[in-house]
């Protein structure tokens, strides 16, 4: 019976070993990304080097290249994370039960609080987003606009071109506002500013309703 127990324990240890290695790999990857964000913010994306990043992370260049081919990979991963989170937020708008001021304001609160998790990345992107990613961002904006325009029957009081224009303006307005919010430029007026944004959204969405 003891031998069986030892074999079972050995099998469990072998099963856990890959999990521990995977966790360590993820930890190292997150540490490199966090270090890169600090370096990008301090020196600017263009001036930052891989050596700067590994020094900040306390890692070796070889370790960096086990995870990334260069600093552009890190920016791309940050972009994917931000776009996925933003897309989910705009999709949630399409699921709101109504367009009352209170409902829109509640959605804005969640949008802003969720974006706080990407605060540093948003600041970096607002100032230093590489040109190639700017072009990709425009494609994501189209998806955000489509998400906001659901369900289509709620937009029926507008013509389709007018609905699309209004949705585009609302999405880009909020996207432009967020970096300033994350930078703390509206800290003193935060609740009042969100109240104003909710009013703007409601007025834009409910205008011309028959």
Secondary structure as a PSIPRED ss2 file (coil, helix, strand):
# PSIPRED VFORMAT (PSIPRED V4.0)

   1 X C   1.000  0.000  0.000
   2 X H   0.000  1.000  0.000
   3 X H   0.000  1.000  0.000
   4 X H   0.000  1.000  0.000
   5 X H   0.000  1.000  0.000
   6 X H   0.000  1.000  0.000
   7 X H   0.000  1.000  0.000
   8 X H   0.000  1.000  0.000
   9 X H   0.000  1.000  0.000
  10 X H   0.000  1.000  0.000
  11 X H   0.000  1.000  0.000
  12 X H   0.000  1.000  0.000
  13 X H   0.000  1.000  0.000
  14 X H   0.000  1.000  0.000
  15 X H   0.000  1.000  0.000
  16 X H   0.000  1.000  0.000
  17 X H   0.000  1.000  0.000
  18 X H   0.000  1.000  0.000
  19 X H   0.000  1.000  0.000
  20 X H   0.000  1.000  0.000
  21 X H   0.000  1.000  0.000
  22 X H   0.000  1.000  0.000
  23 X H   0.000  1.000  0.000
  24 X H   0.000  1.000  0.000
  25 X H   0.000  1.000  0.000
  26 X H   0.000  1.000  0.000
  27 X H   0.000  1.000  0.000
  28 X H   0.000  1.000  0.000
  29 X H   0.000  1.000  0.000
  30 X H   0.000  1.000  0.000
  31 X H   0.000  1.000  0.000
  32 X H   0.000  1.000  0.000
  33 X H   0.000  1.000  0.000
  34 X H   0.000  1.000  0.000
  35 X H   0.000  1.000  0.000
  36 X H   0.000  1.000  0.000
  37 X H   0.000  1.000  0.000
  38 X H   0.000  1.000  0.000
  39 X H   0.000  1.000  0.000
  40 X H   0.000  1.000  0.000
  41 X H   0.000  1.000  0.000
  42 X H   0.000  1.000  0.000
  43 X H   0.000  1.000  0.000
  44 X C   1.000  0.000  0.000
  45 X C   1.000  0.000  0.000
  46 X C   1.000  0.000  0.000
  47 X C   1.000  0.000  0.000
  48 X C   1.000  0.000  0.000
  49 X C   1.000  0.000  0.000
  50 X H   0.000  1.000  0.000
  51 X H   0.000  1.000  0.000
  52 X H   0.000  1.000  0.000
  53 X H   0.000  1.000  0.000
  54 X H   0.000  1.000  0.000
  55 X H   0.000  1.000  0.000
  56 X H   0.000  1.000  0.000
  57 X H   0.000  1.000  0.000
  58 X C   1.000  0.000  0.000
  59 X C   1.000  0.000  0.000
  60 X C   1.000  0.000  0.000
  61 X H   0.000  1.000  0.000
  62 X H   0.000  1.000  0.000
  63 X H   0.000  1.000  0.000
  64 X H   0.000  1.000  0.000
  65 X H   0.000  1.000  0.000
  66 X H   0.000  1.000  0.000
  67 X H   0.000  1.000  0.000
  68 X C   1.000  0.000  0.000
  69 X C   1.000  0.000  0.000
  70 X C   1.000  0.000  0.000
  71 X H   0.000  1.000  0.000
  72 X H   0.000  1.000  0.000
  73 X H   0.000  1.000  0.000
  74 X H   0.000  1.000  0.000
  75 X H   0.000  1.000  0.000
  76 X H   0.000  1.000  0.000
  77 X H   0.000  1.000  0.000
  78 X H   0.000  1.000  0.000
  79 X H   0.000  1.000  0.000
  80 X H   0.000  1.000  0.000
  81 X H   0.000  1.000  0.000
  82 X H   0.000  1.000  0.000
  83 X H   0.000  1.000  0.000
  84 X H   0.000  1.000  0.000
  85 X H   0.000  1.000  0.000
  86 X H   0.000  1.000  0.000
  87 X H   0.000  1.000  0.000
  88 X H   0.000  1.000  0.000
  89 X H   0.000  1.000  0.000
  90 X H   0.000  1.000  0.000
  91 X H   0.000  1.000  0.000
  92 X H   0.000  1.000  0.000
  93 X H   0.000  1.000  0.000
  94 X C   1.000  0.000  0.000
  95 X C   1.000  0.000  0.000
  96 X C   1.000  0.000  0.000
  97 X C   1.000  0.000  0.000
  98 X C   1.000  0.000  0.000
  99 X C   1.000  0.000  0.000
 100 X C   1.000  0.000  0.000
 101 X H   0.000  1.000  0.000
 102 X H   0.000  1.000  0.000
 103 X H   0.000  1.000  0.000
 104 X H   0.000  1.000  0.000
 105 X H   0.000  1.000  0.000
 106 X H   0.000  1.000  0.000
 107 X H   0.000  1.000  0.000
 108 X H   0.000  1.000  0.000
 109 X H   0.000  1.000  0.000
 110 X H   0.000  1.000  0.000
 111 X H   0.000  1.000  0.000
 112 X H   0.000  1.000  0.000
 113 X H   0.000  1.000  0.000
 114 X H   0.000  1.000  0.000
 115 X H   0.000  1.000  0.000
 116 X H   0.000  1.000  0.000
 117 X H   0.000  1.000  0.000
 118 X H   0.000  1.000  0.000
 119 X H   0.000  1.000  0.000
 120 X H   0.000  1.000  0.000
 121 X H   0.000  1.000  0.000
 122 X H   0.000  1.000  0.000
 123 X H   0.000  1.000  0.000
 124 X H   0.000  1.000  0.000
 125 X H   0.000  1.000  0.000
 126 X H   0.000  1.000  0.000
 127 X H   0.000  1.000  0.000
 128 X H   0.000  1.000  0.000
 129 X C   1.000  0.000  0.000
 130 X C   1.000  0.000  0.000
 131 X H   0.000  1.000  0.000
 132 X H   0.000  1.000  0.000
 133 X H   0.000  1.000  0.000
 134 X H   0.000  1.000  0.000
 135 X H   0.000  1.000  0.000
 136 X H   0.000  1.000  0.000
 137 X H   0.000  1.000  0.000
 138 X H   0.000  1.000  0.000
 139 X H   0.000  1.000  0.000
 140 X H   0.000  1.000  0.000
 141 X H   0.000  1.000  0.000
 142 X H   0.000  1.000  0.000
 143 X H   0.000  1.000  0.000
 144 X H   0.000  1.000  0.000
 145 X H   0.000  1.000  0.000
 146 X H   0.000  1.000  0.000
 147 X H   0.000  1.000  0.000
 148 X H   0.000  1.000  0.000
 149 X C   1.000  0.000  0.000
 150 X C   1.000  0.000  0.000
 151 X C   1.000  0.000  0.000
 152 X H   0.000  1.000  0.000
 153 X H   0.000  1.000  0.000
 154 X H   0.000  1.000  0.000
 155 X H   0.000  1.000  0.000
 156 X C   1.000  0.000  0.000
 157 X C   1.000  0.000  0.000
 158 X C   1.000  0.000  0.000
 159 X C   1.000  0.000  0.000
 160 X H   0.000  1.000  0.000
 161 X H   0.000  1.000  0.000
 162 X H   0.000  1.000  0.000
 163 X H   0.000  1.000  0.000
 164 X H   0.000  1.000  0.000
 165 X H   0.000  1.000  0.000
 166 X H   0.000  1.000  0.000
 167 X H   0.000  1.000  0.000
 168 X H   0.000  1.000  0.000
 169 X H   0.000  1.000  0.000
 170 X H   0.000  1.000  0.000
 171 X H   0.000  1.000  0.000
 172 X H   0.000  1.000  0.000
 173 X H   0.000  1.000  0.000
 174 X H   0.000  1.000  0.000
 175 X H   0.000  1.000  0.000
 176 X H   0.000  1.000  0.000
 177 X H   0.000  1.000  0.000
 178 X H   0.000  1.000  0.000
 179 X H   0.000  1.000  0.000
 180 X H   0.000  1.000  0.000
 181 X H   0.000  1.000  0.000
 182 X H   0.000  1.000  0.000
 183 X C   1.000  0.000  0.000
 184 X C   1.000  0.000  0.000
 185 X C   1.000  0.000  0.000
 186 X C   1.000  0.000  0.000
 187 X C   1.000  0.000  0.000
 188 X C   1.000  0.000  0.000
 189 X C   1.000  0.000  0.000
 190 X H   0.000  1.000  0.000
 191 X H   0.000  1.000  0.000
 192 X H   0.000  1.000  0.000
 193 X H   0.000  1.000  0.000
 194 X H   0.000  1.000  0.000
 195 X H   0.000  1.000  0.000
 196 X H   0.000  1.000  0.000
 197 X H   0.000  1.000  0.000
 198 X H   0.000  1.000  0.000
 199 X H   0.000  1.000  0.000
 200 X H   0.000  1.000  0.000
 201 X H   0.000  1.000  0.000
 202 X H   0.000  1.000  0.000
 203 X H   0.000  1.000  0.000
 204 X H   0.000  1.000  0.000
 205 X H   0.000  1.000  0.000
 206 X H   0.000  1.000  0.000
 207 X C   1.000  0.000  0.000
 208 X C   1.000  0.000  0.000
 209 X C   1.000  0.000  0.000
 210 X C   1.000  0.000  0.000
